[in-house]
Structures are given as C-alpha cells and as structure tokens.
Amino acid sequence: MELPAREFSTIELRLIERLAGHMLDELRTAWMPVLPMDCSPVRTEANLRFAAVAARDELAVQSTVTIAVEGFPATVLRVLMPASSLDPVRARLQAVLAADDESARRDEPSWAAAWRAELEDVPLEVTVQLGGAELTVSRFLGLAAGELVPLDVGRDGPVVVRVEGHPRFLGAPGVAGSANAVRITEPA
C-alpha cells in the first residue's frame, strides 16, 4: 500500500492511534506468559524516512501480519524489532521453552528448529575480494586493455569472505568445474 504524499488528517491520525493501541494490547497479551509488559505509543511518524527502528546493518526480527477488513483489499503490516531489544528477555524466553511439556516438545519441533527452518531459505550476499593494488594516478590512467595489475594477495590467498558485508571467513581462491570459487580455510 502506498502512503499518501500529504500529511495525515486529524481523523486519519486518530484512526492510526486507535489501531496502534489495539495492536499494543494484543502484543501485551501475547507476551504475558513470558514477561508482563506495559506497551504504549510514544509518537507517530507519518514520514517513513524519519521512522528509524534499527540501524541498516543491525540484526532485526520481522513479523508480517496480513490485515483483512471486509470490503477492503488486504494490507500487509510488517512489525520490525531490533534483535538487541530481545536481549533483556532472552533468558526468560529460554526458561519458558524449558518449562514446556516434554511430550509437546517431542511432537513439535522446538522454536529454535522452527526458526532455523524459516531462516534456511533467506538469501545472503556472499562476496570475496580477490585482492587489491595501489597505483598512482598516472599509472592508472595509462592502463590499457590486456594489461595485468598485480594484486596484493597470492594465488593461495588468503582472501576475506564477507557475508552481508561482514568478514566471516578466510579462504583460498580457486576453480570448481568451470566456475571461479573460494575454499573456506578458517573463520575470520
């Protein structure tokens, strides 16, 4: 759903506040078995550019909820929480899991297994920089097609394997079949 390019009216803002109030009531009820909490709206931000929930590179938990109201097209609401906001209650979450009935845990996969199954299909960007070189501007401007630029990493590496921009492994460059590849040698 595309947001209007105008400011929300007083009626629209009141409707948003009421919806947020109902959502926070449901959130409070859902968390009651784990941790009693008091949820209240702090402020409303109509411009998405100013609604900062987490830093770009911060790990976050996203819940997707489809809202269906009769006579209107369904709308998707995404609730985003920085994973670090769960740190204070992580021990309680694990205690609740441990307190579950043993037979229920045998019949259903644990929450960790369910999360793992969900996360296995998430695409990740994996990049490897094969090396670098320092050139003067005159040398750079003098480069021609076919010239070789020696890199600061040898054929055996090590090269840094980055996952989502973060260094995770060291590896050795090579070839697998007809494709360029990198063999993971150790954690970064």
Stockholm file with secondary structure:
# STOCKHOLM 1.0

chainA/1-188         MELPAREFSTIELRLIERLAGHMLDELRTAWMPVLPMDCSPVRTEANLRFAAVAARDELAVQSTVTIAVEGFPATVLRVLMPASSLDPVRARLQAVLAADDESARRDEPSWAAAWRAELEDVPLEVTVQLGGAELTVSRFLGLAAGELVPLDVGRDGPVVVRVEGHPRFLGAPGVAGSANAVRITEPA
#=GR chainA/1-188 SS CCCCSSCCCHHHHHHHHHHHHHHHHHHHHHHTTTCCCCCCCCCCCCCGGGCCCSCTTSCEEEEEEEECCTTSCCEEEEEEEEGGGGGGGHHHHHHHHHHSCHHHHHHSCCHHHHHHHHHTTCCCCEEEECCCCCCCHHHHHTCCTTCCCCCSSBTTBCEEEEETTEEEEEEEEEEETTEEEEEEEEEC
#=GC SS_cons         CCCCSSCCCHHHHHHHHHHHHHHHHHHHHHHTTTCCCCCCCCCCCCCGGGCCCSCTTSCEEEEEEEECCTTSCCEEEEEEEEGGGGGGGHHHHHHHHHHSCHHHHHHSCCHHHHHHHHHTTCCCCEEEECCCCCCCHHHHHTCCTTCCCCCSSBTTBCEEEEETTEEEEEEEEEEETTEEEEEEEEEC
//
